[in-house]
Amino acid sequence: MRIDPGVPGPVIVWLRNDLRLADNPALKAAIDTGRPVIPLYILDETPGVRAMGAASLWWLDKSLRALSDSFKAIGSKLMLRRGPAQEILKDVIVHAGAAGVVWNRLYEPAAIARDAEIKAALKADGVVVESCLAGLLNEPWTVQNGSKQPYKVFTPYWRAARAHLTHVEVERAPKHLQAPEHWPHSDALDGWNLHPRKPDWSKGFSIWTPGEAGALERLDDFLSGAVDGYGEGRDVPGLEATSRLSPHLHFGEIGPRQVWAAARTAAEAGDAPHGEIEKFLSEVGWREFNHSILFHWPQMPKRNFRPEFDAFPWAENPKGFEAWIEGRTGYPLVDAGMRELWATGFMHNRVRMITASFLIKHLLVDWRDGEAWFWDTLVDADLANNVGNWQWVAGSGADASPYFRIFNPIGQGEKFDPKGAYVRKWVPELANLPDSAIHQPWTAPAHLSVEAKRSYARPIVDHGRARARALEAYRHLRGNASGD
C-alpha cells in the first residue's frame, strides 16, 4: 500500500469477513506502511446489502469479542461502528486524520457495488484505498476455460483452480500493532444486542467456539483425527466426521490458504491419508466454485441459474413449510436435521441435501423460501454457498443435481443412519424404536409404537405420490423449455 510520505495519518483496516490476525493481507498491507493502524469493524446497514440472519449475529458477537482480545494482546484495539459503511468510513477518516483505507475483497453482488462506490468516493477525497485477496484461494476472474469464460461445471473448474496453487504461503499473526495517538469513537459491542434475549434460543450453540483460536483448534483436531476416513464418514450424520470449519471460514477466522497449507502439509508428512485430504480439499473447492458462480452470475440469489426453471410450478404450501421448519414432517431423518439446525445453528452436510430436496421436491416449495430459512438459522450462512447449494438440489443451478434425483428420506436414513444414532439424538420420541422401524415408525409393532404414534407426526405427504408429482412438474418444465 503506497501512501505519499508527505501525507500524515494512520491507516484504517476495514474488517469484514476476515476476523483474524494471521494470514490477513489487508492487515499486513496496513502494517507494511509503517504507520499507525486502526482496525475497524462496521456492522453495515447499507441499503441493498443483505442483513445477517439471527444465528450469524450470534456468531458475530462471539467472534468480535475474541478478535478484540487478540488486538489488545498486540497493543491495539478493535473499533466498532454501526450504520451505512460509506458514512461510517468517512466519519472515522475525518476524526482519525487517516491517510488510507485497506480491506479484503468480498464477492457478493451488493458488496461489490458498495465497495466500488466507496472506493471511488474515498479516492475523490484524496484517501489512498487498496483491496486484497483473503477470502478465496483464487480470484474468481482468474480461473477461466480455454475460451476465456468462467467454468459452469465443478470438475474442470477445480482442475484449473488447483493449477494456480503451486505455492501457497501463509503469513503469521503480527506480534505488535502500532496504535494511533488518538482513537476515534467506538461503539460498545454490548450495545449492539447481537446475543438473543427473551427468549435466548442459543443454548445449544455452546458446541461452538467462535474466533481465530477456535478455528485453528477445529482445523488441528480435524487433521489429526476425523480426516482419517473422511471420504465415507462425511456422509454419516451420526458421526463427528466432518471438519465443521464452514462458519470459521465464512467469518474469516481462518483463511482458505491456511486450510490448504495445513492439509497439504499433513498429507506430505504422512500424518493424514493423501486420498482423504484430496477429498476434503475438493470440498474447499466447491466453496471456491460457488463463489465464482455468484461473482459471474450475480442474479443467482433471486433468479435461477438456468432460466427455464423460472416456469417451475411452485406450490403454495404454508402448512407444509411450517411442518418442515418445525421438524414434524413425519420423516425422521428430515425432522432430525431441522431440529439439529434450530438447536445448534448447523446441519450435517448430507442431511442438508435431504431436507432441501424434501422441501423442493416433496412439497414443491420454492427453493428461495428454504434458502431464506437457512440464511436466518445457520451459523455458517454464506450467500454463495447457500444459494449455490439450494439451486444445486433444485436442479436449477450450475453443475446441478439432475431433476429426477429425488431423495427418498426413508432410504437415505436406512443407508446413512442405519442404527438411527442421528435420529435418536434429535427425535427423542422415537428413541425406543428398533433399528428396523426408526426411519418409518408407522411400521413398528403396536406395543412399541404407542408412545411414538402419540408424540410423533404421521408423514405429511406420501413419498411415492410426492415423487410422481415432482417428476411430472419437472417433465412439464422440460417440455415447455423444448417447445413441446
Secondary structure as UniProt FT lines:
FT   TURN            5..6
FT   STRAND          11..15
FT   TURN            22..23
FT   HELIX           25..32
FT   TURN            33..34
FT   STRAND          37..44
FT   TURN            47..48
FT   HELIX           54..73
FT   TURN            74..75
FT   STRAND          79..83
FT   HELIX           85..96
FT   STRAND          100..104
FT   HELIX           109..124
FT   TURN            125..126
FT   STRAND          128..132
FT   HELIX           140..142
FT   TURN            146..147
FT   HELIX           154..163
FT   HELIX           189..192
FT   TURN            201..202
FT   HELIX           203..207
FT   HELIX           212..221
FT   HELIX           222..226
FT   TURN            227..229
FT   HELIX           230..233
FT   TURN            234..235
FT   TURN            237..238
FT   HELIX           246..250
FT   TURN            251..252
FT   HELIX           256..268
FT   TURN            269..270
FT   HELIX           274..296
FT   TURN            298..302
FT   HELIX           307..311
FT   HELIX           318..326
FT   HELIX           332..344
FT   HELIX           349..357
FT   HELIX           358..362
FT   HELIX           367..377
FT   TURN            379..380
FT   HELIX           383..394
FT   TURN            398..399
FT   TURN            403..404
FT   HELIX           409..416
FT   TURN            418..419
FT   HELIX           421..426
FT   HELIX           428..430
FT   TURN            431..432
FT   HELIX           435..437
FT   TURN            438..439
FT   HELIX           441..443
FT   HELIX           446..455
FT   HELIX           463..482
//
